Amino acid sequence: MNVAPALMVVLRNLVAADKRIDASEVEAAFTVYRQLTGYTDDLAAFTQWFRNLRANRQQTARALAELSAASPDMRRWIINLAESLVLADGKQTPKESERLAEIRAALS
């Protein structure tokens, strides 16, 4: 199962919860994307793609439904990743906490 596309939608929705996407959050997503896909383009190209990625509530719900079919180990890894990603910019906002709870509920 290729989780990268759905995971990027979920992560994009999560990091944009506070109405801004910090460079440290993009860099963390970039690292994960490279690990999962072997992506070789530069950070600037990924940043533009990630910032423009459509990740509204409906798309995120579909992505979470897709990720819920992943193995238990992969789902735990995604939850842990999401938990660390919300702290990439040094703080966790109430909206990020809310979206993180949605991820946990969908993947637990």
C-alpha positions in Angstrom: 0.0 0.0 0.0 1.4 3.4 -1.0 0.4 5.6 1.9 2.4 8.7 0.7 -0.4 10.5 -1.3 -3.0 10.1 1.4 -0.5 10.8 4.2 0.5 14.1 2.6 -3.1 15.3 2.4 -3.6 14.5 6.1 -0.3 16.2 7.1 -1.1 19.2 5.0 -4.5 19.6 6.7 -2.9 19.1 10.1 -0.1 21.7 9.7 -2.5 24.3 8.2 -4.9 24.1 11.1 -3.4 27.2 12.6 -3.8 29.1 9.2 -0.1 29.0 8.4 2.4 26.5 7.3 5.8 26.9 9.0 9.0 26.1 7.1 9.9 23.5 9.8 6.6 21.7 9.2 7.3 21.6 5.5 10.8 20.3 6.1 9.5 17.5 8.3 6.8 16.5 5.7 9.6 16.6 3.0 11.7 14.2 5.0 8.9 11.8 5.4 7.9 12.1 1.7 11.4 11.3 0.6 11.6 8.3 2.9 8.3 6.9 1.5 8.8 7.7 -2.2 12.4 8.1 -2.9 11.6 11.6 -4.1 14.7 13.3 -5.4 13.6 16.9 -6.3 14.7 19.7 -4.1 12.9 21.2 -1.0 11.8 24.2 -3.0 9.8 22.1 -5.5 8.3 20.1 -2.7 7.4 23.2 -0.7 5.5 24.7 -3.6 3.7 21.4 -4.2 2.9 20.8 -0.5 1.7 24.4 0.2 -0.7 24.1 -2.9 -1.9 20.6 -2.0 -5.7 20.5 -1.6 -6.5 19.2 1.8 -10.0 20.3 2.8 -12.1 18.4 5.3 -13.6 16.1 2.7 -10.3 15.2 1.1 -8.8 14.7 4.5 -11.6 12.4 5.5 -11.1 10.3 2.4 -7.3 10.2 3.0 -7.9 9.0 6.6 -10.3 6.3 5.4 -7.6 5.1 3.0 -4.9 5.2 5.7 -7.2 3.2 8.1 -6.6 0.2 5.8 -2.9 0.3 6.5 -1.3 -2.2 8.9 -1.5 -1.5 12.6 2.2 -0.7 12.7 1.9 1.8 9.9 -1.1 3.4 11.5 0.8 3.8 14.8 3.7 5.2 12.9 1.4 7.8 11.2 -0.1 8.8 14.5 3.4 9.2 16.1 4.5 11.2 13.0 1.5 13.5 13.2 2.1 14.1 17.0 5.7 15.1 16.3 4.8 17.2 13.2 2.5 19.5 15.2 5.4 20.3 17.4 7.8 21.0 14.5 7.2 24.8 14.8 7.6 24.7 18.6 3.9 24.9 19.6 0.7 23.0 19.3 -2.4 25.1 18.8 -5.9 24.1 19.9 -6.9 23.6 16.3 -3.9 21.3 15.7 -4.9 19.4 18.8 -8.4 18.9 17.5 -7.1 17.7 14.1 -4.6 15.4 15.8 -7.5 13.9 17.8 -9.3 13.2 14.6 -6.3 11.4 13.2 -5.9 9.3 16.3 -9.6 8.4 16.2 -9.5 7.4 12.5 -6.4 5.3 12.8 -6.6 3.8 16.3 
